[in-house]
Structure formats: structure tokens, C-alpha cells
Amino acid sequence: MSPNMQDARDLEGLKRRLAHVTNLPTLPSVALQIVELARDPDVGLADVAEVIALDPALSGKVLRLANSPLYSRQRRIDNVRQALVLFGLDGALTVALSFSVARLVEDEPQESGLDYAHFWRRSLATAAAAPLVAARVGYRRKEDFFLAGLIQDLGMLALDLAEPGLYAEIGADQYDHARLQAREVECLGAHHGDATVWLLERWNFPEAIVAMVGASHAPTESLRAQESPAARILHVAASLADAWWHPDRERAIDAFAGQAEDLLEMPHEEILGLVTDFSPEILNLSEIMEVDLGDPRLLASVADEARELLMLRNLYSLQHTQEMEERAQRLEIQASTDPLTGAGNRGYFDEILEAEFESARKHGWPLALLLLDLDHFKRINDTYGHQAGDRVLKEAVRRIRGCLRRSDTLARYGGEEFAIVLPGTRAEGALTVARRILRALRSRPIDLGQGRQQPVTLSIGLVSMEGAEAGFEHPGDLLRAADRALYEAKGQGRDRVVVFADWESVP
């Protein structure tokens, strides 16, 4: 049986078990009426106001939310009708449904392994966080996320009644949501997200809310693949709520920040702003819901700790990124550099010559190329050994480099042969550079060590192109011309530069 078929069978089995539980949570009468209103295409704000008015406690919560910082209004809302106008029809239905559904967790069963206090705190925290996350990524309909955050884990209540002892067996893992979900699957073959979807479908909740809640429990890979960001927003909000109550806050904060970056591409500044906004928002919501979440100073200290952890995380990330960039740069330099002399290697030279050649042809810019060969270098190796020859190569490169601009490219072409690419340089300028190099090598002998000195000279072949009409079709044409000029320089007696095409020796 395929994993998908097994998952489907496990889910259907869970649904059958839940259907036979007689004491499952049921929606309050007001909530049922609101759900029915939501399914009526002809419903108006007056209809919603009439239903809300049946429940004074619900009316009070709606008014308090309308006047909360979440809606940032300067003018105070004095009655339910004004509040409903503020929310809009769909928002009013969603807000009223949120507060009505919240009553499902007011009474804890006498015998339960589920930590209802923790469940309720986390639900409130997710409801507070979800609209903030949605706003940070530019997603509207805050009320949808408020409701979804509040109800996304209601399936845990159903599982607690359908599978007595389940959460007692799971124990401390219920405080780590990822572990909780894994343990539920291990015990039941399905998790509370599946049970939540089943409950919401049974209550005829709006399809968009059901889909968002169900998808938010999916693995990270599945969340990344979803076109709509709604489920990703809800997932990240739940991760932020987890961090506030998690025993290992540092790990939980790191997980939240990683998911915000991964699933929502949220930059560090936005994540910090989200944490800053979250603490007062959850306190405000706890006042509206009349729920004691503990000492407000303690919650504020959690926010301070979270910000500090995020700053340290970002600092580490920046340092790590910088180290990786520096390492990549070092590897790139190593891959393009001749290890003995520090000049560019043959592959690097070929790449630069091709790029500069194409650029010169495209824009009509001049380009010059020098090929250099150390005269009688084999004699130095044979007489004094390869170590002495290496000293000559390194010192020659040092002197040559001192004659070049930063924009010029010096590379070891092979053995004792070097190449220099001179972008934007005409023949006269390249000839000046070549003469400067010849003088630099002639100026004084090279120290071979052990008190030995060796005069060293160079032969140079020079070729230049000025515009597309120069007659060179490919970089290889330019290279062959420079090689012919170098051959001529050696044939004329060495220690000189020869310019391609005129064959006149220039000492």
C-alpha cells in the first residue's frame, strides 16, 4: 500500500472514531447562527448585529476589539453597529465567530491529559500573531487570520475526548508542537490538524478558513509549494506563539525566525518588528478575552529575550555569510591563480581574453595583448636548479606587475611564458608598457640565493586591435598574432619587443 493510501485510510479511521464520540465540542447557539448567516448570500450587517446583540458578552468583546490597537483608530467606536461597519460584513462575521468559538475551551474536562491552560495560551497567542504576520507580508483580511489562529488546534479537544489518555501518554511533548504532531501520528496515524478540519467541516465553516487551517499543519516542503501564502502565514504565526511558551525558547525562536525567512522571505528587520509588536498585542487580546496569561512584565521580558536572541542569530548569520563569501572568494582566487607566481593561470587568462575581446569588438574599443618569454630560462634551470628557476619566475612576475595598471591582467601562459591583456590600450600605449617591462628586468640581476646573481631579460610579442575592422575574428587570432611577434623577437636576438605586422625590432 502506498504512503498516500495509508494516510487516507488512517484519516478516515480517525473520522469514524470521532463520529462515535458523543461528547465532542459543539458550537454555541450564537456561533451556529453566525455560520448560517455566513452561508446566506443576502445577509447584511443588520442581521449580524441582531445575532450579536443576543449575547452581551460577545457584544462587549467585539467592541473591545474594534477599539484595540490592532485597528489603530483615533475615533472611539461606541456601539456594535459602528464596530461592524469597521470590520465589514465578512470581517464582522469572522470576528463574532472567533469570540463565540473561543467558549469551547472555557471549561476543562475533569480528567484530561491535555494541558488546557497551555492550549488556551497558545491559541490566543496564535490568534494575536496571525494578523500581525499577515500585515507584515502585505496580506489583508486580518479577521480571517484572527479566527484561523484561534481555532487551528481545536482538533486537540476532540482527540482528548475521543482518545482518553492520549495526551497523558504524549506528556511533555505537547509543549513542542512539532513533536506533538509527530507523536499524534505515531499513536493514531493522523494528527490534530486532521481532526480540526473534520470538526470545521462538520460545523459548515467557510471553506477558505478550513483550507487555511488544514494546510497550515502540512510539512514545510508542502507549505513552500502552495501558491497562496495564507497557510504559510498561519504556520509562522503558530511558530511565533510556540516560541513564547516553549521550554527551550532559544531553539523555538531560532525555528520561528528560520520559518519566517524560509516560508515568507521575511527580512531580519521585519522579524524583529513582528516580535516587538507581538507582546502588547497578546496582552491586549488576553484583556479582551478576559484570560490571565500571567505577569505582563514577564511577557515583556520574553519579548526582550526574543529580540536579543534574534539579534544574536542575525549577527551569527552575517558572520557565517561573510565567512562563506570570503571562503568562496579564496577558492575562486585559488582556482584562477598560478600557485608559484601569484599571476593568473591559463584558464583565467583565456576567460579574460575572451571577455575583453568581445567587449572591444562590440564597442569599438582598443585592446592590446603582450606575450612574454624569459630568455634562456632553461639554461638557468639546468645550471642552478629548479629552485633557482622558481625564484626567477617569482621575481620576474613581481617586477612585471609593478609596470601594469590595476585593470591589466597578468597571467602565466605556460612554463616561463607570460601573457598580459591591456584593455582600452592602443599600440603606442602597449609599446610603452612593454619597454617599461624590459627596463624593469634589465635594471638589476635577480638574486638566486646563496650569493648568486643572474641577469635576466625578456622577449615580448605585441599585438593590438582597434575596432572590429582590425581583422581579428576570434580571441585565438589575436593570440596567434602575438605568438608570431614573440617568435620574431626571439629570432632577432631576444631582449626586445616586436610589434605584429611591421616586424620591426624595438629594443
C-alpha positions in Angstrom: 0.0 0.0 0.0 1.4 3.4 -0.9 2.0 6.0 1.8 -0.8 8.3 0.4 -3.3 5.4 0.6 -2.2 4.6 4.1 -2.6 8.2 5.2 -6.1 8.4 3.7 -7.1 5.2 5.5 -5.7 6.5 8.8 -7.6 9.8 8.4 -10.9 8.0 7.5 -10.4 5.7 10.6 -9.9 8.8 12.8 -13.1 10.4 11.4 -15.1 7.3 12.1 -13.8 7.2 15.7 -14.6 10.9 16.2 -18.1 10.5 14.7 -19.0 8.0 17.5 -17.9 10.3 20.3 -21.0 11.7 21.9 -19.4 14.5 24.0 -17.4 16.2 21.2 -17.2 20.0 21.4 -20.3 21.7 19.9 -20.7 25.2 18.7 -22.6 27.6 20.9 -26.0 28.6 19.6 -24.8 32.1 18.6 -21.9 30.6 16.7 -24.3 28.3 14.8 -26.4 31.3 13.8 -23.3 33.2 12.6 -22.2 30.2 10.5 -25.7 30.1 8.9 -25.5 33.9 8.3 -22.1 33.4 6.6 -23.7 30.9 4.1 -26.6 33.3 3.3 -25.7 35.4 0.2 -28.3 38.0 1.1 -27.2 38.6 4.7 -26.5 42.2 5.8 -24.7 43.9 8.7 -28.0 44.5 10.4 -28.6 40.7 10.5 -25.2 40.2 12.1 -25.7 42.9 14.6 -29.1 41.4 15.6 -27.5 38.0 16.4 -24.5 39.5 18.3 -26.9 41.5 20.4 -28.3 38.3 21.7 -25.1 37.7 23.6 -24.0 40.7 25.8 -20.5 39.2 26.5 -19.9 38.7 22.8 -21.0 42.3 22.1 -18.5 43.6 24.6 -15.6 41.6 23.1 -16.5 42.8 19.6 -16.5 46.5 20.8 -13.2 46.0 22.7 -11.5 44.5 19.6 -12.8 47.4 17.4 -11.1 49.9 19.9 -7.9 47.8 20.2 -4.5 48.9 18.7 -5.0 46.2 16.0 -7.3 48.6 14.2 -5.4 51.8 15.2 -8.4 54.2 15.1 -8.4 57.7 16.6 -12.2 57.9 16.9 -13.7 55.6 19.5 -16.2 53.0 18.5 -19.3 53.3 20.8 -21.7 50.6 19.6 -21.7 47.3 17.8 -23.1 48.7 14.6 -20.1 51.0 14.3 -17.8 48.1 15.0 -19.4 46.0 12.3 -19.0 48.8 9.8 -15.3 49.0 10.7 -14.9 45.2 10.2 -17.1 45.0 7.1 -19.6 42.2 6.6 -17.2 39.3 6.2 -14.9 40.6 8.9 -17.9 41.1 11.3 -19.0 37.5 10.8 -15.4 36.3 11.3 -14.8 38.3 14.5 -18.1 37.3 16.0 -17.5 33.6 15.2 -14.0 33.9 16.7 -15.2 35.1 20.1 -18.1 32.6 20.1 -15.9 29.6 19.3 -13.5 30.6 22.0 -16.0 29.4 24.6 -15.3 25.9 23.6 -12.2 25.9 25.8 -13.6 27.7 28.8 -14.3 24.5 30.7 -11.6 21.9 31.2 -12.8 18.3 31.5 -12.2 16.8 34.9 -10.0 14.1 33.6 -7.6 15.0 30.8 -4.0 14.6 29.9 -4.2 17.8 27.8 -2.7 20.9 29.4 -5.8 23.1 28.7 -4.1 26.2 30.2 -1.2 25.8 27.8 -3.5 25.0 24.9 -5.6 28.2 25.5 -2.5 30.4 25.9 -1.1 29.1 22.6 -4.4 29.5 20.8 -4.7 33.1 22.0 -1.0 33.8 21.1 -1.5 32.4 17.6 -4.7 34.5 17.1 -2.7 37.6 18.2 0.3 36.7 16.0 -1.5 35.7 12.8 -2.9 39.2 11.8 0.5 40.8 12.6 2.3 38.3 10.4 -0.3 38.8 7.6 0.2 42.6 7.8 4.0 42.3 7.6 3.7 40.5 4.3 1.0 42.7 2.9 -1.9 40.3 3.2 -5.3 41.7 4.1 -8.3 40.2 5.8 -6.9 40.3 9.3 -10.1 38.9 10.7 -9.6 35.6 8.8 -6.2 35.1 10.4 -7.5 36.0 13.8 -10.2 33.3 13.6 -7.9 30.8 12.0 -5.2 31.3 14.6 -7.8 30.9 17.4 -9.3 27.6 16.1 -6.5 25.9 14.2 -5.9 23.4 17.0 -9.4 22.7 18.1 -9.0 19.1 17.0 -6.9 18.5 20.1 -10.0 19.0 22.2 -11.8 16.3 20.0 -8.8 13.9 20.2 -8.6 14.4 24.0 -12.2 13.2 24.3 -12.1 10.5 21.6 -8.8 9.0 22.8 -8.7 9.2 26.6 -5.2 9.3 28.0 -3.6 10.3 24.6 -2.1 13.5 25.8 -1.2 12.0 29.2 0.9 9.4 27.2 2.4 12.2 25.0 3.3 14.1 28.1 5.8 16.9 27.8 5.9 16.6 24.0 2.6 18.5 23.9 4.6 21.7 24.7 6.6 21.3 21.5 4.1 21.5 18.6 6.3 19.7 16.0 6.9 16.8 18.4 3.2 16.8 19.5 2.1 16.4 15.9 4.6 13.6 15.3 3.5 11.7 18.4 -0.1 12.0 17.4 0.7 10.5 14.0 2.7 7.8 15.8 -0.2 6.9 18.1 -3.2 7.5 15.8 -2.0 7.5 12.2 -3.3 11.1 11.9 -2.9 14.4 13.9 -5.0 17.1 15.5 -4.9 19.2 12.3 -6.9 16.5 10.5 -9.3 16.4 13.4 -9.7 20.2 13.3 -10.6 20.1 9.6 -13.1 17.4 10.3 -14.8 19.5 13.1 -14.8 22.6 11.0 -16.4 20.8 8.0 -18.9 19.3 10.4 -19.8 22.8 11.6 -20.1 24.1 8.0 -17.3 26.7 8.5 -16.3 28.8 5.5 -14.2 26.7 3.0 -11.3 29.3 2.9 -10.8 29.1 6.7 -11.0 25.3 6.7 -8.4 25.1 3.8 -6.1 27.5 5.6 -6.2 25.7 8.9 -5.7 22.3 7.3 -2.8 23.3 5.1 -1.0 25.2 7.9 -0.3 21.8 9.6 1.4 20.4 6.4 5.2 19.7 6.3 7.5 22.6 5.3 8.0 21.2 1.8 4.3 21.2 1.2 3.9 24.7 2.6 6.6 26.0 0.2 4.8 24.6 -2.8 1.4 26.3 -2.0 0.5 29.2 -4.3 -1.4 31.1 -1.6 0.6 32.4 1.3 -2.3 32.1 3.8 -1.3 28.7 5.3 2.3 29.8 5.5 1.3 32.9 7.4 -0.7 30.9 9.8 2.1 28.4 10.2 4.7 31.1 11.0 2.2 32.7 13.5 1.8 29.4 15.3 5.6 29.1 15.4 5.9 32.6 17.0 3.2 31.6 19.6 5.2 28.4 20.3 8.3 30.5 21.0 6.6 32.4 23.7 5.7 29.4 25.7 8.3 26.9 24.7 10.6 25.4 27.4 13.6 25.8 25.1 13.0 29.4 24.0 16.3 29.9 22.2 15.6 26.9 19.9 12.0 27.9 19.4 12.9 31.5 18.5 15.5 30.2 16.0 12.9 27.9 14.5 10.4 30.7 14.2 12.9 33.1 12.5 14.0 30.3 10.1 10.5 29.6 9.1 9.7 33.3 8.6 12.7 33.6 6.4 12.1 30.4 4.5 8.3 30.4 4.1 7.6 34.2 3.8 11.0 35.6 2.8 10.7 38.0 5.7 13.9 40.1 6.3 15.5 40.3 9.7 14.2 43.8 10.4 10.6 42.7 9.7 11.1 39.6 12.0 12.3 41.9 14.8 9.4 44.3 14.3 7.0 41.4 14.5 8.4 40.3 17.8 8.2 43.8 19.1 4.5 44.2 18.1 3.5 40.8 19.3 3.9 41.2 23.1 1.5 44.2 23.5 -0.9 42.5 21.1 -1.2 39.3 23.0 -1.7 41.3 26.3 -4.4 43.3 24.6 -6.1 40.1 23.4 -5.9 38.5 26.8 -7.7 41.5 28.3 -10.4 41.3 25.6 -10.9 37.6 26.2 -10.6 38.1 30.0 -7.9 35.4 30.3 -5.0 35.7 32.7 -1.7 35.0 30.9 0.5 35.8 33.8 2.5 38.8 34.8 2.7 41.4 31.9 6.2 42.2 33.0 7.2 38.6 32.4 5.6 38.6 28.9 7.5 41.8 28.2 10.8 40.2 29.3 10.1 37.3 27.0 9.9 39.9 24.1 13.2 41.4 25.2 14.8 37.9 25.3 13.4 37.1 21.9 14.8 40.3 20.4 18.2 39.6 21.9 18.2 36.1 20.6 17.2 37.3 17.1 19.9 39.9 17.1 22.5 37.3 18.1 21.1 34.9 15.4 21.4 37.6 12.8 24.9 38.5 13.9 25.9 34.9 13.6 24.2 34.6 10.2 26.0 37.7 8.9 29.4 36.4 10.2 28.7 33.0 8.7 27.7 34.6 5.4 30.8 36.7 5.4 33.0 33.7 6.2 31.3 31.7 3.4 31.8 34.6 0.9 35.4 35.0 1.9 35.9 31.3 1.6 34.3 31.3 -1.8 36.4 34.2 -2.8 39.6 32.4 -1.7 38.6 29.3 -3.6 37.9 31.4 -6.7 41.3 33.1 -6.4 43.0 29.7 -5.9 41.2 28.3 -8.9 42.3 31.2 -11.1 45.8 31.8 -9.8 49.2 30.2 -10.6 50.3 28.9 -7.2 54.0 29.6 -7.7 54.0 33.2 -9.0 50.6 34.5 -8.0 49.8 35.6 -11.5 46.6 34.4 -13.2 46.7 30.8 -14.5 46.0 29.8 -18.1 42.3 29.2 -17.6 41.8 32.6 -16.1 43.8 34.2 -18.9 41.6 32.5 -21.6 38.5 33.7 -19.8 39.7 37.3 -19.5 41.0 37.5 -23.1 37.7 36.2 -24.5 35.6 38.7 -22.4 37.9 41.7 -23.3 38.0 40.7 -27.0 34.2 40.5 -27.3 33.8 43.8 -25.4 36.4 45.5 -27.7 34.7 44.3 -30.8 31.2 45.2 -29.6 32.1 48.8 -28.5 35.0 49.5 -30.9 37.5 49.9 -28.0 41.2 49.2 -28.5 42.8 46.1 -27.0 46.4 45.1 -26.8 48.0 41.7 -25.9 51.6 41.0 -24.9 53.2 37.6 -24.9 56.5 37.5 -22.8 59.1 34.8 -22.7 62.1 34.7 -20.2 65.2 34.4 -22.3 67.4 31.3 -21.8 65.4 30.2 -18.8 66.2 26.5 -19.4 69.8 27.4 -19.0 69.1 28.8 -15.6 67.3 25.7 -14.5 70.0 23.4 -15.9 72.8 25.4 -14.3 71.4 26.4 -10.9 68.5 24.0 -10.4 64.7 24.4 -10.4 64.5 26.2 -7.1 66.7 29.0 -8.6 64.4 29.0 -11.6 61.3 29.4 -9.4 63.0 32.4 -7.7 63.5 33.9 -11.2 59.9 33.4 -12.1 58.5 34.9 -8.9 60.8 37.9 -9.1 60.1 38.5 -12.8 56.3 38.5 -12.0 56.8 41.0 -9.2 58.7 43.4 -11.5 56.3 43.0 -14.4 53.3 43.6 -12.1 54.9 46.9 -11.0 54.7 48.1 -14.6 51.0 47.5 -15.0 47.7 49.2 -14.2 45.0 47.6 -11.9 42.9 47.0 -15.0 45.6 45.0 -16.8 45.7 41.2 -16.5 48.9 39.3 -16.0 48.8 35.5 -16.3 51.3 32.7 -16.5 50.7 31.3 -20.0 52.9 28.2 -19.6 56.4 27.4 -18.2 58.5 30.6 -18.5 55.9 32.3 -20.8 53.5 35.0 -19.6 50.6 37.0 -21.2 49.3 40.4 -20.4 45.9 41.7 -21.5 45.8 45.5 -21.8 42.1 46.7 -22.2 41.5 50.1 -23.8 45.1 50.3 -24.9 46.3 51.2 -28.4 49.6 50.0 -29.9 51.6 53.1 -28.8 50.5 52.7 -25.1 51.2 48.9 -25.2 54.6 49.6 -26.6 55.3 52.0 -23.7 54.3 49.3 -21.2 56.5 46.7 -23.0 59.5 48.9 -22.9 58.9 49.6 -19.2 58.9 45.9 -18.5 62.1 45.3 -20.5 63.8 48.0 -18.4 62.5 46.6 -15.2 64.1 43.2 -15.9 67.3 44.7 -17.2 67.7 47.0 -14.2 69.5 44.6 -12.0 70.2 40.9 -11.7 67.9 38.5 -9.9 69.1 37.0 -6.6 69.2 33.2 -6.9 70.2 32.7 -3.3 73.5 31.6 -1.8 75.1 34.7 -3.0 74.4 34.1 -6.7 73.1 36.8 -9.0 71.6 36.2 -12.5 70.9 38.8 -15.2 67.5 38.1 -16.8 65.9 39.5 -20.0 62.6 39.1 -21.8 61.4 38.7 -25.3 58.0 40.3 -26.0 55.4 39.9 -28.8 52.9 42.7 -29.1 49.6 42.8 -31.0 46.8 45.4 -30.8 43.4 45.7 -32.3 41.4 48.9 -32.7 37.8 48.3 -33.6 36.0 45.5 -35.4 37.9 46.4 -38.6 41.2 45.2 -37.2 40.8 41.9 -38.9 40.7 39.6 -35.8 37.6 37.4 -35.7 38.3 35.4 -32.6 40.5 35.7 -29.5 42.6 32.9 -30.9 43.5 35.1 -33.9 44.9 37.8 -31.5 46.8 35.2 -29.6 48.4 33.6 -32.7 49.4 37.1 -33.9 51.1 37.8 -30.5 52.8 34.4 -30.6 54.2 35.1 -34.1 55.5 38.5 -32.9 57.2 36.8 -29.9 58.8 34.2 -32.2 60.2 37.0 -34.3 61.5 38.8 -31.2 63.4 35.7 -30.2 64.7 35.2 -33.7 66.0 38.8 -33.8 68.2 38.2 -30.8 65.8 38.4 -27.7 65.6 41.1 -25.1 63.3 43.2 -27.2 59.7 43.8 -28.2 58.3 43.1 -31.7 55.0 44.6 -32.8 52.9 42.3 -35.0 52.6 43.2 -38.7 55.6 45.5 -39.1 58.4 43.1 -37.9 60.5 45.9 -36.8 62.5 45.2 -33.7 62.1 47.7 -30.9 64.9 47.3 -28.4 
